[in-house]
Every structure is written in C-alpha cells, then in structure tokens.
Amino acid sequence: MDTLQAIIIAIIEGLTEFLPISSTAHMKFVHPLLGVKDTPFVDMYEVVIQLAAILAVVVLYRKKFFDFKRINFYIKLIIAVIPALVGGFLLKKHIDAALSNLTFIACVMIAGGIILLFIDNVFKRPTINSEERVSNKTAFIIGCGQVLSIIFPGLSRSAATIITGMSQKLTRSAAAEFSFFLAVPTMLAASAKSFWDTYKENPEVIAKDNIIQLLIGSVVAFIVALIAIKFFIDFLKKYGFRIWGVYRIIIGLVMLFLIWKGVGQ
C-alpha cells in the first residue's frame, strides 16, 4: 500500500465511520479496486485509522468527555463496552473468517439496508432525548447491540448501536450521540489489541514508512470525520434512515456484481 492508497482509504473511513453504511465494508471492497493487498499492516492500519476518526468525537464533545465530575457518564461507557470486549475475544476466529468473506459482507450490507428502509416506522414515540437519561441497563443493551456488528461485518457498528438505542426509546439524535461516545472505548481497545498483535507476530511492520502512513492516514481520517459527524446528526434529524437503506442495498448489489465478475481476484 502506497501513501496515496493510504490517504484514499483514510478518506473513506472518515466519511463512513459514523454513517450507518459500514466503514469496514467500504474499506474491504475498495482494496481490489485500488490494488491493495490484505497484509498484517493493512489490517492494522484500518483499525488504527478507525480510532483516529472516532477521536473526532472526543474533540467535538470534549466538554462531556473531560467533565470528570460526571462519573456516571464513564460508568455507562464502561458497562456498554464490556459485551464487545467479551464478544471480540470469544469470536475472534469467526470475525477473522467473516472479514475475509466479501460475499458475506455484501449480503450483510443488503440485509442491513432492507432493515433501514423500515426502521423509522418501527420505533416511534421516543422518550429519551439525551445521554444523561440513559440508564446503566440501557447502556448495556446498546453494548450488546454493538456485538452484532462484530459478528456480522458489513452491518455497521453505528447502525447496530443506533437502532438498538432507538429500540430502548432513545431519539434518533440521542441514539446517534451515544453510539459516537461508545465508539471511543471500543476502538481504543480494538486499536491497542490490533497494534500489539500485529507487532508481536510481524515486528517488521513497525517500519519508518509504515509509521508515516499510519500518521498521515490518522490525520486525514480525523479531519474528514469531524465534518461527517456534524453532517450525519443534522441529516438524521431531518430525513431519518431510509436513504441510507437505499444506498446500502445499491452498494451491496454492486459489490456482488463485482465479485461475480471477478474484480480484484
């Protein structure tokens, strides 16, 4: 992977991380189009730039993240991240196999799109409009919803957590914000594990050129994500999920067509 390829992947990550369209699916399918081979470094790179994109949440919501008097906020995030930590550990072999199966990811994209077509009409009359009103129990349930995105790559972590939040009476915007908050500890843990596992098994990947690509990609993903977060919240309040469902179905079908044509194989 050269620097230009790294930048393109980082832009895609920054744009898609907070949208309910699966950043993982987009990055995996752009590989053959860009001529990028799946290597230990590329896999680690994609996890680390996800963390960089998610750190945009910390900047935009810094007053909340650094208000240490609000201990309940941190407790809820800890409770919510536990299911993903346990699920990621127990299901590692399944996750690795699923991430390498592009047909599976494309089918999950389409299935998730169909769900999004109707989700706005399912959860009506929300009663929770801010994180402060989210209980520990609700936080845990949303965390369990996040596990679905680990089991089914292409589902979208944000889609899974937002929809689970809406099922617990959160408004669309409140569910989206809590999803953003939960992404921080989740991706921090995932990035640390990916970096350590990759270094332990392939210490040569921590080379100067690779570190430079990591830094460049992280900065690009962070900047693009800053823009995408604000756009998504405003868009979600006005239009809901239907358009994202249509997008997912179209992209999923395009992916299946490209796989059928043998693109990148």
N, C-alpha and C positions, 0 to 999 in steps of 0.2 A: 504494500500500500504506500503510495507516494503522498506528498503533502497536499496536493490538490484533491486527491481522493478523500483524504482525511477531513479536509475542510467541507467537502460536499456532504459527507456522512454526518458531520457535526451540525451542519445547517438543517438537514433532515431531522436529526434528533431534536434540536432546539424547537423546530416547528411542530413536531408531532408528539412530544413527550406529554404535554398537558391536554391534548385533544383526545377524544375517545376513539382513536383510529389506529392505535398500536404503533409506537415508535419502533418496537422490535421487528414487526412485520415489514415496515418500510425499509429499515436498515438491512435486513436479511435479503430482501428482494432487490435492493439496489446493488448488492455485491456483484452478481453476474453481469449486470448492465454496465458497471464501471470496470469490470475485470479484476475485482478484488477477491483474493483467495482467503478462505477462512483459515486463519492461523491462530495460535495461542495469543499473540499480541493483538490481533484484530478483535478477538473476542473480549479481551481485557479492555481494549480501547473503547469499545462500545458501552461497556458497563461504566467506565470512569467518566465518559462524557455525559452519560445519563445523570450521574451525580452532579456534574458541573451545571447542567441545565436546571436541575432541581434546586441548586443553591440559589437560583434566581428567586425562589420563593422566600428564602431567608432574607434576601435584600428587600424585596417588596413588602414583606410582613415582619420587618426587623423589630418593630415595637412589640409585637406579640412574642416573637422568638426570644427576645432578650429582656423580657419583663419577668425577672426571677421571683417576683412576689406571687406570680400566678402558677403556683406549683401544680395545680390541678391540670393545667394545660400539658405539662410534661408527663404527668402520670397517665393521661389519656393516650398520648402518643406511644408511651412505653407499652401500655396494655394492647393498643391496636397493632403494634409491630410484631408482637410475640407470635401470632399464627403464621406470619410469613417466614420468620426465622426458623420455626419448627418445621413448617412445610418444605422450605428450601433445603433443609438438612436431610429430611426423610425421603424426599422425592428427587434427589439430585440426578439419579440415573434416568428417570423418566423425563426430567426437564431437559437434560442434555440431548436425549434422543428426539424429543419434540422440537427443539430448536434447530435441529438439522433436517427436519422433515418439512420442506417448503410447501408440499401439497396440503399437509395437515394445517399449517399456518394459514394458507389461503382459505381453506374451508372454514376455519375459525373466524377469519375476517368476515366472510359472508354471513355465517350464523349470527355473529355479533351485530352485523348491520341490520339483519332482519329484526333482532330484538330492539334495536334503537329506533326502528320505524314506529314502534307502538308504545315505547316506554313513557312518553309524555302523557299518554291517556290512561296509564295504569296507576301511577302514584299521584293522586290528586289530594287537595286539601292538606298540604304540609303544615306542620305546627312549629318546627324548629328552624329558626332563621339565622342562627349564629353558633359558633363553636362553643361558646360559654354554656349553652343549653344542652350540649351533647353529654350524655351520661357515660360512665365507665362501661356499662353494659353495651350501650350503643357503639362506643368506640371499638370494643372487642368484636362485635358483629361485623362492623365495617372492615376490621382487620381480617376477619375470616373471608369476607368477600374478596379481599386482595389476593388470597391464596388461589382463587380461581384463575387469576391472570398468570400465576406461576405454572399451574397445571396445564393451562391452555394458552401457549404463546400465540399472540395474534389477537387475543381477546381485548387487550389494553388494560393496563393497571388502573388508569384513571377512569375508564368506563366501568370496570368492575366495582371500584370503590364508590364512585358517584351513584351508580344505580343502587348499590347496597345501602348507601346513605339515604337515598330517596325512599327506599322501602321502609326506613326507620323514621319517616316523617320529616326528613330534612328538606328544605327548599333546594332547588337546583343549585343556586349560588352557594348556599351553606355547605351542601354536599361536595361541591367542587373545591371549595376552600379547604375543607377538612381533608380531602383527597390530596391536595397540594401539601398540606402540613405532614401528613403521614408518609409522603414520598421521601421526605428528608432523612429520617432514621432508617427507612427501608433501603434506600440506595446507598447511604453511608455504609451500612453493614455489607451490602452486596459488593460495593466497590472495594472495600477493605479485603474481603474474602477473595475476590477475583484477582486483585493485585498480588496478594500473598500466595495464592495457589499457583498463579502463572510464574511468579518469581521462583517459587520452590521447585517447580517441575522444569522450568526453562529459564534459568537465570540470565541467559544471553539476551532475552528480550528487553532487559533494562539497559539498553544501549543509548548513547547520546542522541542519535537520530530519532529513536522511538520516543524518548522523553520529550524532545522538542515537538514531535507530532502530538503527543498527549497534551502538552501545554497549549498549543495552537488550537487543537480541537476543543479543549475545555473552554477556552475563552470565547470561541465562536458559538458553541452551544449555549453558553451562559447568556451572551448578548441577545441571541435570537430568541431564547426562552423568555427573557424579560418582556419582549414585545408580544410574544404569543400568549402569555398568561393574561395580560390585560385584555387582549382581543377576545380570548375564549370566554372569560367571565361576562363581558358585555354581550357577546353573541348569544351565549347560553340563556341569559335573562330574556332576550328578545325573541329568539327563534327555537330554542329547545334542541332536541337531539335528532329530529327526523332527517335533516340534511346530511348529518354525519352518517346516518344509517345508509342513505343512498350512496354516499361516497364510498363507504366500506364495501358495499356489495359490488359496485363497479370495479374498484381496485382489486377485490378478491377474484372476480371473474377474469380480469386482465392477467392477474398472476397465474391463474390456472391455464389460461390460453398460452402464456409464455412458457410455462412448464411443459405443456403438451407439445409445443413447437421445439422444445429442447434448447431454449435460450439459456446460455451460460453453462450448459452441460458439456 
